[in-house]
Amino acid sequence: MPVKAYSYMRFSSAAQREGDSLRRQLQAAKDWAAARPDVELDTTTRDLGVSAYKGEHRVRGALASFLKRIEQGDIPTGSYFLIESFDRLSRETEMVAVNLLTSITLAGIKVVTLVD
């Protein structure tokens, strides 16, 4: 049975929608998964035009839903959570960012940064 890898893609502004951000993040996730035949990639966790500076993405949108699914046990232990870089996950204070990362890893989810 393949292990799930959930790719989280985020950019902040409408202007970035016209740029390369989504394509770049999606390609990095696809490349990572392609090198691992035992992984099934899910690319549906996307916050497009949602800022991570004040934590808006943690309380609404795709990341908030994903975190809720972790809490409910819907994301299997041993799954991967792919982010292009740490700033896709958080631009908040270091403590808030570390707590977010810790909550994901304590649930048994492996966090992978694709370019860091």
Beta strands, then each sheet from edge to edge (+ up, - down):
strand 1: 3-11
strand 2: 39-48
strand 3: 80-83
strand 4: 110-113
sheet 1: 2+ 1+ 3+ 4+
end
